[in-house]
Amino acid sequence: QEQLIESGGGLVQAGDTLKLSCKFSGRAFSLYAVGWFRQAPGKEREFVSAISAAGGTKYYEDSLKDRLTVSRDNAKNTAYLQMESLKAEDTAVYYCAADRRLANVADPDGNDIESWGQGTQVTVSS
């Protein structure tokens, strides 16, 4: 069973930059696409970004794309999500997810994804 562990969250100030990490433990990380989702208090989970297994294809939520950079280092079994110019409304639990199909991690519903991390809290103070 693949396991995903997010890190890098915390309390930051509005306008700061934060880089989240998603460490994959299991076989063949390079075969898995990775998605990032978030859930704010009282709101539905929403899609943030996705990256293909080799890293050549990237997707971003339209309203966030100017402030996001998704990347991965397959040698380190780790994916990253960098967020710039953070706003109070970015406050949420951020989850990474992995699946062998890019379409599944890029689906805003996220209902068919094989593996999820436990989430990392990001709190943006204004």
MMTF fields as JSON, N, C-alpha, C and O atoms, coordinates in Angstrom:
{
  "mmtfVersion": "1.0.0",
  "mmtfProducer": "UNKNOWN",
  "numBonds": 503,
  "numAtoms": 504,
  "numGroups": 126,
  "numChains": 1,
  "numModels": 1,
  "chainsPerModel": [1],
  "groupsPerChain": [126],
  "chainIdList": ["A"],
  "bondAtomList": [4, 2, 8, 6, 12, 10, 16, 14, 20, 18, 24, 22, 28, 26, 32, 30, 36, 34, 40, 38, 44, 42, 48, 46, 52, 50, 56, 54, 60, 58, 64, 62, 68, 66, 72, 70, 76, 74, 80, 78, 84, 82, 88, 86, 92, 90, 96, 94, 100, 98, 104, 102, 108, 106, 112, 110, 116, 114, 120, 118, 124, 122, 128, 126, 132, 130, 136, 134, 140, 138, 144, 142, 148, 146, 152, 150, 156, 154, 160, 158, 164, 162, 168, 166, 172, 170, 176, 174, 180, 178, 184, 182, 188, 186, 192, 190, 196, 194, 200, 198, 204, 202, 208, 206, 212, 210, 216, 214, 220, 218, 224, 222, 228, 226, 232, 230, 236, 234, 240, 238, 244, 242, 248, 246, 252, 250, 256, 254, 260, 258, 264, 262, 268, 266, 272, 270, 276, 274, 280, 278, 284, 282, 288, 286, 292, 290, 296, 294, 300, 298, 304, 302, 308, 306, 312, 310, 316, 314, 320, 318, 324, 322, 328, 326, 332, 330, 336, 334, 340, 338, 344, 342, 348, 346, 352, 350, 356, 354, 360, 358, 364, 362, 368, 366, 372, 370, 376, 374, 380, 378, 384, 382, 388, 386, 392, 390, 396, 394, 400, 398, 404, 402, 408, 406, 412, 410, 416, 414, 420, 418, 424, 422, 428, 426, 432, 430, 436, 434, 440, 438, 444, 442, 448, 446, 452, 450, 456, 454, 460, 458, 464, 462, 468, 466, 472, 470, 476, 474, 480, 478, 484, 482, 488, 486, 492, 490, 496, 494, 500, 498],
  "bondOrderList": [1, 1, 1, 1, 1, 1, 1, 1, 1, 1, 1, 1, 1, 1, 1, 1, 1, 1, 1, 1, 1, 1, 1, 1, 1, 1, 1, 1, 1, 1, 1, 1, 1, 1, 1, 1, 1, 1, 1, 1, 1, 1, 1, 1, 1, 1, 1, 1, 1, 1, 1, 1, 1, 1, 1, 1, 1, 1, 1, 1, 1, 1, 1, 1, 1, 1, 1, 1, 1, 1, 1, 1, 1, 1, 1, 1, 1, 1, 1, 1, 1, 1, 1, 1, 1, 1, 1, 1, 1, 1, 1, 1, 1, 1, 1, 1, 1, 1, 1, 1, 1, 1, 1, 1, 1, 1, 1, 1, 1, 1, 1, 1, 1, 1, 1, 1, 1, 1, 1, 1, 1, 1, 1, 1, 1],
  "groupList": [{"groupName": "GLN", "atomNameList": ["N", "CA", "C", "O"], "elementList": ["N", "C", "C", "O"], "formalChargeList": [0, 0, 0, 0], "bondAtomList": [1, 0, 2, 1, 3, 2], "bondOrderList": [1, 1, 2], "singleLetterCode": "Q", "chemCompType": "L-PEPTIDE LINKING"}, {"groupName": "GLU", "atomNameList": ["N", "CA", "C", "O"], "elementList": ["N", "C", "C", "O"], "formalChargeList": [0, 0, 0, 0], "bondAtomList": [1, 0, 2, 1, 3, 2], "bondOrderList": [1, 1, 2], "singleLetterCode": "E", "chemCompType": "L-PEPTIDE LINKING"}, {"groupName": "LEU", "atomNameList": ["N", "CA", "C", "O"], "elementList": ["N", "C", "C", "O"], "formalChargeList": [0, 0, 0, 0], "bondAtomList": [1, 0, 2, 1, 3, 2], "bondOrderList": [1, 1, 2], "singleLetterCode": "L", "chemCompType": "L-PEPTIDE LINKING"}, {"groupName": "ILE", "atomNameList": ["N", "CA", "C", "O"], "elementList": ["N", "C", "C", "O"], "formalChargeList": [0, 0, 0, 0], "bondAtomList": [1, 0, 2, 1, 3, 2], "bondOrderList": [1, 1, 2], "singleLetterCode": "I", "chemCompType": "L-PEPTIDE LINKING"}, {"groupName": "SER", "atomNameList": ["N", "CA", "C", "O"], "elementList": ["N", "C", "C", "O"], "formalChargeList": [0, 0, 0, 0], "bondAtomList": [1, 0, 2, 1, 3, 2], "bondOrderList": [1, 1, 2], "singleLetterCode": "S", "chemCompType": "L-PEPTIDE LINKING"}, {"groupName": "GLY", "atomNameList": ["N", "CA", "C", "O"], "elementList": ["N", "C", "C", "O"], "formalChargeList": [0, 0, 0, 0], "bondAtomList": [1, 0, 2, 1, 3, 2], "bondOrderList": [1, 1, 2], "singleLetterCode": "G", "chemCompType": "PEPTIDE LINKING"}, {"groupName": "VAL", "atomNameList": ["N", "CA", "C", "O"], "elementList": ["N", "C", "C", "O"], "formalChargeList": [0, 0, 0, 0], "bondAtomList": [1, 0, 2, 1, 3, 2], "bondOrderList": [1, 1, 2], "singleLetterCode": "V", "chemCompType": "L-PEPTIDE LINKING"}, {"groupName": "ALA", "atomNameList": ["N", "CA", "C", "O"], "elementList": ["N", "C", "C", "O"], "formalChargeList": [0, 0, 0, 0], "bondAtomList": [1, 0, 2, 1, 3, 2], "bondOrderList": [1, 1, 2], "singleLetterCode": "A", "chemCompType": "L-PEPTIDE LINKING"}, {"groupName": "ASP", "atomNameList": ["N", "CA", "C", "O"], "elementList": ["N", "C", "C", "O"], "formalChargeList": [0, 0, 0, 0], "bondAtomList": [1, 0, 2, 1, 3, 2], "bondOrderList": [1, 1, 2], "singleLetterCode": "D", "chemCompType": "L-PEPTIDE LINKING"}, {"groupName": "THR", "atomNameList": ["N", "CA", "C", "O"], "elementList": ["N", "C", "C", "O"], "formalChargeList": [0, 0, 0, 0], "bondAtomList": [1, 0, 2, 1, 3, 2], "bondOrderList": [1, 1, 2], "singleLetterCode": "T", "chemCompType": "L-PEPTIDE LINKING"}, {"groupName": "LYS", "atomNameList": ["N", "CA", "C", "O"], "elementList": ["N", "C", "C", "O"], "formalChargeList": [0, 0, 0, 0], "bondAtomList": [1, 0, 2, 1, 3, 2], "bondOrderList": [1, 1, 2], "singleLetterCode": "K", "chemCompType": "L-PEPTIDE LINKING"}, {"groupName": "CYS", "atomNameList": ["N", "CA", "C", "O"], "elementList": ["N", "C", "C", "O"], "formalChargeList": [0, 0, 0, 0], "bondAtomList": [1, 0, 2, 1, 3, 2], "bondOrderList": [1, 1, 2], "singleLetterCode": "C", "chemCompType": "L-PEPTIDE LINKING"}, {"groupName": "PHE", "atomNameList": ["N", "CA", "C", "O"], "elementList": ["N", "C", "C", "O"], "formalChargeList": [0, 0, 0, 0], "bondAtomList": [1, 0, 2, 1, 3, 2], "bondOrderList": [1, 1, 2], "singleLetterCode": "F", "chemCompType": "L-PEPTIDE LINKING"}, {"groupName": "ARG", "atomNameList": ["N", "CA", "C", "O"], "elementList": ["N", "C", "C", "O"], "formalChargeList": [0, 0, 0, 0], "bondAtomList": [1, 0, 2, 1, 3, 2], "bondOrderList": [1, 1, 2], "singleLetterCode": "R", "chemCompType": "L-PEPTIDE LINKING"}, {"groupName": "TYR", "atomNameList": ["N", "CA", "C", "O"], "elementList": ["N", "C", "C", "O"], "formalChargeList": [0, 0, 0, 0], "bondAtomList": [1, 0, 2, 1, 3, 2], "bondOrderList": [1, 1, 2], "singleLetterCode": "Y", "chemCompType": "L-PEPTIDE LINKING"}, {"groupName": "TRP", "atomNameList": ["N", "CA", "C", "O"], "elementList": ["N", "C", "C", "O"], "formalChargeList": [0, 0, 0, 0], "bondAtomList": [1, 0, 2, 1, 3, 2], "bondOrderList": [1, 1, 2], "singleLetterCode": "W", "chemCompType": "L-PEPTIDE LINKING"}, {"groupName": "PRO", "atomNameList": ["N", "CA", "C", "O"], "elementList": ["N", "C", "C", "O"], "formalChargeList": [0, 0, 0, 0], "bondAtomList": [1, 0, 2, 1, 3, 2], "bondOrderList": [1, 1, 2], "singleLetterCode": "P", "chemCompType": "L-PEPTIDE LINKING"}, {"groupName": "ASN", "atomNameList": ["N", "CA", "C", "O"], "elementList": ["N", "C", "C", "O"], "formalChargeList": [0, 0, 0, 0], "bondAtomList": [1, 0, 2, 1, 3, 2], "bondOrderList": [1, 1, 2], "singleLetterCode": "N", "chemCompType": "L-PEPTIDE LINKING"}, {"groupName": "MET", "atomNameList": ["N", "CA", "C", "O"], "elementList": ["N", "C", "C", "O"], "formalChargeList": [0, 0, 0, 0], "bondAtomList": [1, 0, 2, 1, 3, 2], "bondOrderList": [1, 1, 2], "singleLetterCode": "M", "chemCompType": "L-PEPTIDE LINKING"}],
  "groupTypeList": [0, 1, 0, 2, 3, 1, 4, 5, 5, 5, 2, 6, 0, 7, 5, 8, 9, 2, 10, 2, 4, 11, 10, 12, 4, 5, 13, 7, 12, 4, 2, 14, 7, 6, 5, 15, 12, 13, 0, 7, 16, 5, 10, 1, 13, 1, 12, 6, 4, 7, 3, 4, 7, 7, 5, 5, 9, 10, 14, 14, 1, 8, 4, 2, 10, 8, 13, 2, 9, 6, 4, 13, 8, 17, 7, 10, 17, 9, 7, 14, 2, 0, 18, 1, 4, 2, 10, 7, 1, 8, 9, 7, 6, 14, 14, 11, 7, 7, 8, 13, 13, 2, 7, 17, 6, 7, 8, 16, 8, 5, 17, 8, 3, 1, 4, 15, 5, 0, 5, 9, 0, 6, 9, 6, 4, 4],
  "groupIdList": [1, 2, 3, 4, 5, 6, 7, 8, 9, 10, 11, 12, 13, 14, 15, 16, 17, 18, 19, 20, 21, 22, 23, 24, 25, 26, 27, 28, 29, 30, 31, 32, 33, 34, 35, 36, 37, 38, 39, 40, 41, 42, 43, 44, 45, 46, 47, 48, 49, 50, 51, 52, 53, 54, 55, 56, 57, 58, 59, 60, 61, 62, 63, 64, 65, 66, 67, 68, 69, 70, 71, 72, 73, 74, 75, 76, 77, 78, 79, 80, 81, 82, 83, 84, 85, 86, 87, 88, 89, 90, 91, 92, 93, 94, 95, 96, 97, 98, 99, 100, 101, 102, 103, 104, 105, 106, 107, 108, 109, 110, 111, 112, 113, 114, 115, 116, 117, 118, 119, 120, 121, 122, 123, 124, 125, 126],
  "secStructList": [7, 7, 3, 3, 3, 3, 3, 7, 7, 3, 3, 3, 3, 6, 6, 7, 7, 3, 3, 3, 3, 3, 3, 3, 3, 1, 1, 7, 4, 4, 4, 7, 3, 3, 3, 3, 3, 3, 3, 7, 6, 6, 1, 7, 7, 3, 3, 3, 3, 3, 3, 7, 6, 6, 1, 7, 7, 3, 3, 3, 7, 6, 6, 6, 4, 4, 4, 3, 3, 3, 3, 3, 3, 4, 4, 4, 6, 3, 3, 3, 3, 3, 3, 7, 1, 7, 7, 4, 4, 4, 7, 3, 3, 3, 3, 3, 3, 3, 3, 1, 7, 2, 2, 2, 2, 2, 1, 6, 6, 7, 6, 6, 7, 1, 3, 3, 7, 7, 7, 3, 3, 3, 3, 3, 3, 7],
  "xCoordList": [0.848, 0.0, 0.883, 1.743, 0.643, 1.415, 0.978, -0.184, 1.916, 1.628, 2.148, 3.225, 1.364, 1.728, 1.75, 0.831, 2.797, 2.912, 3.22, 4.254, 2.295, 2.495, 3.254, 3.18, 3.976, 4.654, 4.832, 4.635, 5.21, 5.477, 4.395, 4.561, 3.283, 2.23, 2.589, 3.621, 1.726, 1.955, 1.218, 0.337, 1.587, 1.001, 1.919, 3.095, 1.365, 2.137, 1.367, 0.183, 2.052, 1.447, 0.954, 1.499, -0.066, -0.539, 0.621, 1.396, 0.713, 1.798, 3.01, 3.881, 3.081, 4.219, 4.146, 3.143, 5.243, 5.342, 5.543, 6.278, 4.887, 4.98, 5.167, 4.574, 5.999, 6.214, 5.861, 6.502, 4.859, 4.436, 5.143, 5.447, 5.394, 6.011, 5.078, 4.286, 5.193, 4.401, 5.351, 5.783, 5.672, 6.609, 5.849, 4.903, 6.268, 5.622, 6.46, 7.652, 5.858, 6.569, 5.865, 4.68, 6.577, 6.009, 6.854, 7.894, 6.4, 7.188, 6.817, 5.661, 7.775, 7.567, 6.8, 5.783, 7.279, 6.673, 6.614, 5.684, 7.587, 7.649, 6.516, 6.363, 5.731, 4.571, 3.284, 2.242, 3.345, 2.157, 2.069, 3.034, 0.909, 0.598, 0.218, -0.238, 0.408, 0.125, -0.817, -0.663, -1.773, -2.691, -2.642, -2.291, -2.997, -3.111, -4.549, -5.115, -5.111, -6.457, -6.415, -5.448, -7.454, -7.534, -8.972, -9.909, -9.125, -10.455, -10.408, -9.711, -11.158, -11.282, -12.416, -13.308, -12.392, -13.45, -14.834, -15.077, -15.725, -17.095, -17.289, -18.379, -16.24, -16.349, -16.043, -15.474, -16.429, -16.123, -14.644, -13.975, -14.155, -12.794, -12.7, -13.623, -11.594, -11.44, -10.078, -9.08, -10.082, -8.869, -7.965, -8.43, -6.663, -5.684, -4.742, -4.573, -4.137, -3.134, -2.878, -3.208, -2.28, -1.897, -0.672, -0.437, 0.098, 1.294, 1.397, 1.115, 1.802, 1.902, 3.073, 3.903, 3.132, 4.147, 5.571, 6.455, 5.781, 7.111, 7.318, 8.427, 6.256, 6.357, 6.155, 6.262, 5.868, 5.781, 4.442, 4.349, 3.416, 2.084, 1.623, 1.701, 1.144, 0.713, -0.641, -0.933, -1.452, -2.752, -2.861, -2.322, -3.578, -3.827, -5.288, -5.899, -5.822, -7.126, -7.0, -6.059, -7.95, -7.832, -7.638, -6.831, -8.37, -8.328, -7.029, -6.739, -6.246, -5.031, -3.756, -2.662, -3.884, -2.727, -1.612, -0.447, -1.944, -0.899, -0.02, 1.046, -0.457, 0.286, 0.865, 1.461, 0.695, 1.094, 2.192, 2.283, 3.015, 3.964, 3.988, 4.322, 3.634, 3.694, 4.934, 5.276, 5.586, 6.793, 6.972, 6.226, 7.966, 8.258, 9.716, 10.343, 10.228, 11.574, 11.446, 11.379, 11.414, 11.178, 12.326, 12.129, 13.514, 14.639, 14.464, 15.015, 13.687, 13.433, 12.047, 11.652, 11.308, 9.943, 9.084, 8.293, 9.244, 8.571, 7.988, 8.607, 6.782, 6.146, 6.027, 6.031, 5.922, 5.905, 4.781, 4.375, 4.309, 3.376, 3.839, 3.813, 4.259, 4.661, 3.524, 2.962, 3.205, 2.127, 2.698, 3.352, 2.451, 2.972, 1.839, 0.661, 2.233, 1.267, 0.051, -1.09, 0.311, -0.766, -1.786, -1.453, -3.041, -4.155, -4.87, -4.725, -5.634, -6.374, -7.28, -7.467, -7.833, -8.731, -8.012, -8.661, -6.689, -5.933, -5.858, -5.368, -6.338, -6.342, -7.177, -8.36, -6.546, -7.206, -6.271, -5.093, -6.819, -5.983, -5.664, -6.558, -4.389, -3.933, -3.566, -2.835, -4.096, -3.879, -3.17, -3.449, -2.257, -1.758, -2.361, -2.764, -2.41, -3.01, -2.233, -1.669, -2.199, -1.442, -2.286, -3.064, -2.116, -2.837, -2.048, -1.341, -2.171, -1.449, -2.075, -1.469, -3.277, -3.932, -3.948, -4.483, -3.368, -3.374, -4.8, -5.098, -5.67, -7.056, -7.714, -8.549, -7.345, -7.975, -7.522, -8.34, -6.253, -5.786, -6.111, -6.081, -6.42, -6.794, -8.307, -8.788, -9.039, -10.5, -10.855, -10.482, -11.558, -11.886, -12.64, -12.551, -13.373, -14.104, -13.163, -13.421, -12.088, -11.118, -11.668, -11.147, -12.699, -13.379, -12.728, -13.008, -11.863, -11.303, -9.812, -9.13, -9.308, -7.871, -7.482, -8.179, -6.369, -5.915, -5.458, -5.853, -4.636, -4.007, -4.06, -3.894, -4.299, -4.354, -3.418, -3.193, -2.876, -2.146, -3.093, -4.304, -2.532, -3.352, -3.647, -4.498, -2.937, -3.179, -2.229, -1.714, -2.004, -1.211, -1.95, -2.439, -2.026, -2.779, -1.957, -0.794, -2.588, -2.01, -2.949, -4.129, -2.425, -3.211, -2.53, -1.362, -3.269, -2.718, -3.336, -4.551, -2.502, -2.951, -2.858, -1.844, -3.941, -3.944, -3.626, -3.583],
  "yCoordList": [-1.191, 0.0, 1.241, 1.421, 2.091, 3.317, 4.257, 4.275, 5.014, 5.964, 7.336, 7.458, 8.359, 9.73, 10.536, 10.455, 11.304, 12.135, 13.558, 13.829, 14.474, 15.88, 16.56, 16.149, 17.597, 18.416, 19.806, 20.04, 20.726, 22.088, 23.093, 24.291, 22.607, 23.529, 24.281, 24.023, 25.208, 25.961, 27.274, 27.495, 28.138, 29.479, 30.472, 30.606, 31.153, 32.124, 33.435, 33.501, 34.465, 35.778, 35.933, 35.338, 36.726, 37.042, 37.631, 38.45, 37.192, 37.639, 36.732, 36.864, 35.813, 34.893, 33.844, 33.704, 33.123, 31.971, 30.719, 30.732, 29.643, 28.384, 27.26, 27.266, 26.293, 25.14, 23.873, 23.54, 23.185, 21.931, 20.765, 20.812, 19.728, 18.512, 17.333, 17.296, 16.383, 15.159, 13.998, 13.757, 13.284, 12.164, 10.871, 10.553, 10.138, 8.889, 7.712, 7.639, 6.807, 5.59, 4.41, 4.176, 3.695, 2.603, 2.415, 3.053, 1.543, 1.251, 2.164, 2.563, 2.487, 3.121, 4.445, 4.606, 5.374, 6.708, 7.309, 8.051, 7.001, 7.576, 7.107, 7.621, 6.151, 5.701, 6.4, 6.208, 7.194, 7.807, 9.3, 10.043, 9.715, 11.135, 11.594, 10.798, 12.86, 13.416, 14.604, 15.455, 14.639, 15.773, 16.439, 15.817, 17.705, 18.472, 18.984, 19.504, 18.824, 19.288, 20.037, 19.926, 20.791, 21.455, 21.497, 21.441, 21.597, 21.722, 22.741, 22.565, 23.805, 24.853, 24.499, 23.728, 25.045, 24.746, 25.068, 26.17, 24.106, 24.315, 24.301, 24.599, 23.956, 23.969, 22.595, 21.734, 22.411, 21.184, 21.131, 22.158, 19.92, 19.742, 20.289, 20.114, 20.949, 21.483, 21.118, 20.98, 20.971, 20.672, 21.902, 23.033, 21.653, 22.739, 22.586, 23.513, 21.402, 21.211, 19.73, 18.909, 19.393, 18.012, 18.007, 18.94, 16.936, 16.791, 15.34, 14.419, 15.147, 13.803, 13.045, 13.622, 11.766, 10.906, 11.367, 11.342, 11.781, 12.231, 13.727, 14.238, 14.419, 15.842, 16.764, 17.983, 16.204, 17.044, 17.735, 18.707, 17.251, 17.835, 18.32, 17.599, 19.556, 20.154, 20.816, 21.393, 20.721, 21.376, 22.233, 21.902, 23.346, 24.227, 24.667, 24.836, 24.846, 25.479, 26.891, 27.619, 27.261, 28.527, 29.734, 30.617, 29.769, 30.947, 31.038, 32.069, 29.948, 29.915, 29.867, 30.049, 29.627, 29.246, 30.271, 29.91, 31.543, 32.573, 32.534, 33.148, 31.826, 31.832, 30.45, 30.284, 29.479, 28.106, 27.587, 27.957, 26.727, 25.952, 24.534, 24.318, 23.581, 22.177, 21.554, 21.865, 20.684, 20.039, 18.693, 18.34, 17.96, 16.678, 16.32, 16.77, 15.495, 14.954, 13.446, 12.951, 12.734, 11.289, 10.549, 9.472, 11.122, 10.493, 10.547, 9.724, 11.527, 11.687, 11.216, 11.355, 10.663, 10.197, 11.305, 11.053, 12.505, 13.642, 14.577, 14.859, 15.042, 16.08, 17.344, 17.291, 18.482, 19.763, 20.647, 20.548, 21.508, 22.548, 23.853, 23.998, 24.791, 26.103, 27.091, 27.177, 27.821, 28.811, 30.178, 30.331, 31.15, 32.494, 33.465, 33.183, 34.592, 35.66, 35.099, 35.329, 34.372, 33.7, 34.686, 35.797, 34.244, 35.051, 34.299, 33.084, 35.029, 34.403, 33.289, 32.275, 33.467, 32.465, 31.203, 30.242, 31.196, 29.974, 29.056, 27.93, 29.537, 28.72, 27.465, 27.542, 26.304, 25.032, 23.903, 24.119, 22.701, 21.508, 21.11, 20.973, 20.928, 20.581, 19.104, 18.599, 18.431, 17.0, 16.718, 17.351, 15.764, 15.256, 13.872, 13.182, 13.496, 12.232, 11.664, 12.415, 10.352, 9.709, 8.654, 7.936, 8.58, 7.579, 7.324, 8.205, 6.137, 5.829, 6.517, 6.564, 7.041, 7.764, 9.253, 9.675, 10.044, 11.499, 12.027, 12.966, 11.436, 11.917, 11.845, 12.684, 10.857, 10.714, 11.802, 12.325, 12.148, 13.185, 14.584, 15.55, 14.693, 15.99, 16.206, 17.285, 15.198, 15.303, 16.076, 15.659, 17.183, 17.981, 17.202, 17.53, 16.183, 15.393, 14.531, 14.297, 14.061, 13.255, 11.961, 11.438, 11.44, 10.278, 8.947, 7.95, 8.902, 7.625, 7.515, 6.707, 8.288, 8.321, 7.174, 6.876, 6.537, 5.369, 5.694, 5.02, 6.713, 6.973, 8.448, 9.323, 8.697, 10.059, 10.192, 9.243, 11.397, 11.705, 12.124, 12.212, 12.379, 12.73, 14.228, 14.668, 14.995, 16.423, 17.219, 16.721, 18.452, 19.386, 20.711, 21.208, 21.277, 22.509, 23.721, 23.874, 24.562, 25.856, 26.931, 26.958, 27.807, 28.902, 30.205, 30.424, 31.068, 32.337, 33.451, 33.647, 34.158, 35.243, 36.558, 36.877, 37.31, 38.61, 39.725, 40.896],
  "zCoordList": [0.0, 0.0, 0.0, 0.862, -0.997, -1.046, 0.076, 0.481, 0.551, 1.607, 1.192, 0.609, 1.503, 1.185, 2.471, 3.286, 2.641, 3.829, 3.402, 2.792, 3.735, 3.426, 4.56, 5.718, 4.199, 5.194, 4.624, 3.432, 5.504, 5.05, 5.383, 5.155, 5.923, 6.304, 7.579, 8.199, 7.955, 9.171, 9.141, 8.31, 10.054, 10.154, 9.443, 9.779, 8.47, 7.703, 7.611, 7.943, 7.158, 6.984, 5.549, 4.62, 5.393, 4.048, 3.236, 3.728, 1.996, 1.13, 1.13, 0.27, 2.081, 2.153, 1.046, 0.347, 0.922, 0.022, 0.86, 1.848, 0.46, 1.184, 0.182, -0.896, 0.55, -0.319, 0.447, 1.445, -0.017, 0.585, -0.096, -1.287, 0.681, 0.151, 0.359, 1.301, -0.536, -0.465, -0.703, -1.83, 0.358, 0.276, 0.04, 0.76, -0.966, -1.355, -0.883, -1.181, -0.161, 0.213, -0.422, -0.183, -1.205, -1.966, -3.202, -3.369, -4.055, -5.251, -6.393, -6.534, -7.187, -8.486, -8.429, -9.104, -7.638, -7.603, -8.99, -9.307, -9.814, -11.154, -12.062, -13.17, -11.614, -12.381, -11.958, -12.585, -10.92, -10.34, -10.63, -10.453, -11.073, -11.125, -9.716, -8.895, -9.455, -8.122, -8.249, -9.126, -7.373, -7.324, -5.967, -4.964, -5.949, -4.71, -4.603, -5.564, -3.43, -3.132, -1.809, -1.056, -1.533, -0.236, 0.229, -0.568, 1.532, 2.11, 3.228, 4.227, 3.039, 4.047, 5.005, 4.649, 6.195, 7.169, 6.616, 6.123, 6.704, 6.261, 4.759, 4.272, 4.013, 2.554, 1.982, 2.653, 0.735, 0.024, -0.325, -0.446, -0.48, -0.967, -2.383, -3.179, -2.701, -4.044, -4.636, -3.929, -5.94, -6.683, -6.704, -6.84, -6.565, -6.605, -7.81, -8.601, -7.931, -8.978, -9.18, -8.325, -10.33, -10.607, -11.506, -12.274, -11.393, -12.213, -12.663, -11.896, -13.905, -14.451, -13.847, -13.144, -14.123, -13.524, -13.86, -13.004, -15.089, -15.5, -15.269, -15.426, -14.899, -14.606, -15.789, -15.652, -16.943, -18.126, -18.319, -19.069, -17.657, -17.782, -16.411, -15.416, -16.389, -15.124, -15.31, -16.358, -14.282, -14.273, -13.017, -11.961, -13.169, -12.032, -12.052, -13.108, -10.85, -10.729, -11.305, -10.991, -12.143, -12.878, -11.965, -12.257, -10.873, -10.009, -9.207, -8.602, -9.207, -8.396, -9.231, -8.698, -10.512, -11.314, -11.331, -11.496, -11.165, -11.196, -9.947, -9.919, -8.932, -7.669, -7.321, -6.257, -8.193, -7.876, -8.789, -9.96, -8.228, -9.017, -8.46, -7.295, -9.301, -8.9, -9.547, -10.688, -8.811, -9.317, -8.626, -7.712, -9.078, -8.441, -8.685, -9.644, -7.784, -7.909, -7.732, -6.607, -8.82, -8.726, -8.046, -7.483, -8.1, -7.402, -5.893, -5.162, -5.435, -4.001, -3.604, -2.447, -4.547, -4.261, -3.644, -2.735, -4.138, -3.517, -4.571, -5.597, -4.285, -5.088, -4.239, -3.01, -4.927, -4.232, -4.784, -5.941, -3.896, -4.312, -3.677, -2.454, -4.502, -4.004, -4.231, -5.323, -3.196, -3.255, -2.891, -1.859, -3.73, -3.523, -3.18, -3.398, -2.648, -2.339, -1.612, -2.013, -0.554, 0.162, 0.708, 1.12, 0.699, 1.181, 2.296, 2.436, 3.075, 4.165, 3.638, 4.311, 2.459, 1.893, 1.421, 1.009, 1.476, 1.187, 2.407, 2.317, 3.528, 4.742, 4.529, 4.197, 4.724, 4.468, 4.873, 5.156, 4.893, 4.961, 3.526, 2.691, 3.257, 1.913, 1.876, 2.727, 0.865, 0.703, -0.616, -1.634, -0.581, -1.851, -2.081, -1.143, -3.332, -3.728, -4.897, -5.692, -5.009, -6.071, -6.766, -6.136, -8.057, -8.844, -10.124, -10.613, -10.65, -11.882, -13.105, -14.176, -12.936, -14.022, -13.721, -12.696, -14.6, -14.435, -14.398, -13.66, -15.184, -15.227, -13.859, -13.523, -13.077, -11.754, -10.784, -10.028, -10.79, -9.862, -10.373, -9.611, -11.658, -12.22, -12.207, -12.555, -11.812, -11.713, -10.458, -9.362, -10.581, -9.393, -8.318, -7.135, -8.72, -7.731, -6.9, -5.719, -7.495, -6.775, -6.224, -5.239, -6.832, -6.25, -6.58, -5.915, -7.593, -8.034, -7.757, -8.387, -6.854, -6.584, -5.666, -4.696, -5.978, -5.227, -3.809, -2.858, -3.669, -2.372, -2.02, -2.869, -0.73, -0.2, 0.986, 1.738, 1.135, 2.348, 3.457, 3.257, 4.619, 5.779, 5.851, 6.623, 5.043, 4.995, 5.864, 6.865, 5.472, 6.272, 6.328, 5.314, 7.528, 7.726, 7.29, 7.661, 6.502, 6.152, 6.671, 6.323, 7.496, 8.035, 7.666, 7.99, 6.988, 6.533, 7.364, 7.359, 8.059, 8.914, 8.167, 7.547, 8.242, 7.576, 8.57, 8.193]
}
